[in-house]
Amino acid sequence: MNSDVDVLENPVAQSLLGHHAHLARRLGQAVTYLPDVATFCAVPAEPDAVDWSELARLLGPGGFADMFSSPALPPPDWEPVFELEGRLMLWPGKDRLGEPLPGADVSIVELGPNNVPEMLDLVTRAEPGPFWPRTCELGTYLGIRARGRLVAMAGERLRPPGWTEISAVCTAPEARGQGHAGRLVRALVERILSRGEQPFLYVAEANSGAIALYERLGFESRKPVTFRGFRTPG
Ligand SMILES: CC(C)(COP(=O)(O)OP(=O)(O)OC[C@H]1O[C@@H](n2cnc3c(N)ncnc32)[C@H](O)[C@@H]1OP(=O)(O)O)[C@@H](O)C(=O)NCCC(=O)NCCS
């Protein structure tokens, strides 16, 4: 399998123009997700004034432009909202998927739109990063329950051609250190590889625990990225 790493330069656009086209709003070359699916936006790699004004019209005055990992900077009258240093990590090859952790009594369940309330509840407790009521429509989301309550989940988010991003990896504070996140990420890696795609993910640079977990599972750091969000003028 030879997935083209270049498509990860603009993963939001590559997803919205392809696999996630049914979840896209578009004006000219500016593109974003439907409300409640994701706030991520994209413009061409070297946007001009028209591209930015189309994105501004798409989002409306004072709209939130979550530019994800794009290095392109909007015009100066767009107000910066956040900036976060992170890293892109890639799955290097199938042979790195080692023996599963023990824990035969732990079963992994598939989560869907009916599970959104418990997914949002877990997100509130575990804070994995952006997750909205329709985010689970982006791909497969898997979870682990303990005594009936959802305590861990992970899922598929961006889908540029040949790749699937693993995201929303989280475990409730009381259930950490039992291998749940590792189990879920492994299950997703297997699914993604089995359909001939390569897994990738992003993690905040400050999140050393998650970075260590992903490295133990076999992911390799590819490059630093900066996540940025802005507010459109008006
Ligand atoms: C990062 C996070 C997802 C890890 O979840 P987790 O379920 O605790 O992860 P795991 O149990 O698979 O692995 C974590 C540790 O438990 C250890 N462990 C795994 N299986 C174990 C077992 N059966 N018994 C005891 N410890 C175990 C792992 O070796 C690992 O060791 P470490 O303490 O050296 O890191 C969790 O801390 C979390 O939700 N953080 C907040 C949200 C977040 O940052 N998400 C990542 C976004 S990119």
The ligand as an SDF file (V2000), in Angstrom:
LIG
                    3D

 48 50  0  0  0  0  0  0  0  0999 V2000
   -4.6830    9.3030   26.7510 C   0  0  0  0  0  0  0  0  0  0  0  0
   -5.8140    8.3940   27.2200 C   0  0  0  0  0  0  0  0  0  0  0  0
   -6.7990    8.2280   26.0790 C   0  0  0  0  0  0  0  0  0  0  0  0
   -5.2310    7.0330   27.5930 C   0  0  0  0  0  0  0  0  0  0  0  0
   -6.3300    6.1890   27.9320 O   0  0  0  0  0  0  0  0  0  0  0  0
   -6.0970    4.8000   28.7240 P   0  0  0  0  0  0  0  0  0  0  0  0
   -7.3090    3.9830   28.4830 O   0  0  0  0  0  0  0  0  0  0  0  0
   -5.7030    5.0870   30.1010 O   0  0  0  0  0  0  0  0  0  0  0  0
   -4.8640    4.2250   27.9060 O   0  0  0  0  0  0  0  0  0  0  0  0
   -4.2230    2.7670   28.0870 P   0  0  0  0  0  0  0  0  0  0  0  0
   -4.6880    2.1810   29.3750 O   0  0  0  0  0  0  0  0  0  0  0  0
   -4.4460    2.0240   26.8330 O   0  0  0  0  0  0  0  0  0  0  0  0
   -2.7100    3.1030   28.2020 O   0  0  0  0  0  0  0  0  0  0  0  0
   -2.3160    3.9970   29.2160 C   0  0  0  0  0  0  0  0  0  0  0  0
   -1.3790    3.3180   30.2390 C   0  0  0  0  0  0  0  0  0  0  0  0
   -1.9710    2.2100   30.8790 O   0  0  0  0  0  0  0  0  0  0  0  0
   -1.0830    1.0720   30.7610 C   0  0  0  0  0  0  0  0  0  0  0  0
   -1.8760   -0.1520   30.6990 N   0  0  0  0  0  0  0  0  0  0  0  0
   -2.3600   -0.6980   29.5870 C   0  0  0  0  0  0  0  0  0  0  0  0
   -3.0050   -1.8360   29.8900 N   0  0  0  0  0  0  0  0  0  0  0  0
   -2.9610   -1.9870   31.2110 C   0  0  0  0  0  0  0  0  0  0  0  0
   -3.4710   -2.9590   32.1130 C   0  0  0  0  0  0  0  0  0  0  0  0
   -4.1590   -4.0480   31.6950 N   0  0  0  0  0  0  0  0  0  0  0  0
   -3.2710   -2.7650   33.4270 N   0  0  0  0  0  0  0  0  0  0  0  0
   -2.5840   -1.6990   33.8760 C   0  0  0  0  0  0  0  0  0  0  0  0
   -2.0690   -0.7610   33.0430 N   0  0  0  0  0  0  0  0  0  0  0  0
   -2.2540   -0.9070   31.7360 C   0  0  0  0  0  0  0  0  0  0  0  0
   -0.3970    1.3270   29.5040 C   0  0  0  0  0  0  0  0  0  0  0  0
    0.8350    0.6220   29.4400 O   0  0  0  0  0  0  0  0  0  0  0  0
   -0.1560    2.7700   29.6140 C   0  0  0  0  0  0  0  0  0  0  0  0
    0.9260    2.9520   30.4840 O   0  0  0  0  0  0  0  0  0  0  0  0
    1.5170    4.3420   30.9450 P   0  0  0  0  0  0  0  0  0  0  0  0
    0.9570    4.5460   32.3050 O   0  0  0  0  0  0  0  0  0  0  0  0
    2.9820    4.1510   30.9400 O   0  0  0  0  0  0  0  0  0  0  0  0
    1.0330    5.3820   29.9640 O   0  0  0  0  0  0  0  0  0  0  0  0
   -6.5370    8.9590   28.4750 C   0  0  0  0  0  0  0  0  0  0  0  0
   -5.5690    9.3380   29.4290 O   0  0  0  0  0  0  0  0  0  0  0  0
   -7.4310   10.1460   28.1880 C   0  0  0  0  0  0  0  0  0  0  0  0
   -8.6280    9.9920   27.9220 O   0  0  0  0  0  0  0  0  0  0  0  0
   -6.8750   11.3700   28.2310 N   0  0  0  0  0  0  0  0  0  0  0  0
   -7.6800   12.5910   27.9930 C   0  0  0  0  0  0  0  0  0  0  0  0
   -8.1200   12.6780   26.5410 C   0  0  0  0  0  0  0  0  0  0  0  0
   -6.9350   12.6730   25.5950 C   0  0  0  0  0  0  0  0  0  0  0  0
   -5.9520   13.3490   25.8270 O   0  0  0  0  0  0  0  0  0  0  0  0
   -7.0650   11.9090   24.5010 N   0  0  0  0  0  0  0  0  0  0  0  0
   -6.0420   11.8450   23.4690 C   0  0  0  0  0  0  0  0  0  0  0  0
   -6.3160   12.8640   22.4150 C   0  0  0  0  0  0  0  0  0  0  0  0
   -5.0990   12.7720   21.1240 S   0  0  0  0  0  0  0  0  0  0  0  0
  1  2  1  0
  2  3  1  0
  2  4  1  0
  2 36  1  0
  4  5  1  0
  5  6  1  0
  6  7  2  0
  6  8  1  0
  6  9  1  0
  9 10  1  0
 10 11  2  0
 10 12  1  0
 10 13  1  0
 13 14  1  0
 14 15  1  0
 15 16  1  0
 15 30  1  0
 16 17  1  0
 17 18  1  0
 17 28  1  0
 18 19  1  0
 18 27  1  0
 19 20  2  0
 20 21  1  0
 21 22  1  0
 21 27  2  0
 22 23  1  0
 22 24  2  0
 24 25  1  0
 25 26  2  0
 26 27  1  0
 28 29  1  0
 28 30  1  0
 30 31  1  0
 31 32  1  0
 32 33  2  0
 32 34  1  0
 32 35  1  0
 36 37  1  0
 36 38  1  0
 38 39  2  0
 38 40  1  0
 40 41  1  0
 41 42  1  0
 42 43  1  0
 43 44  2  0
 43 45  1  0
 45 46  1  0
 46 47  1  0
 47 48  1  0
M  END
$$$$
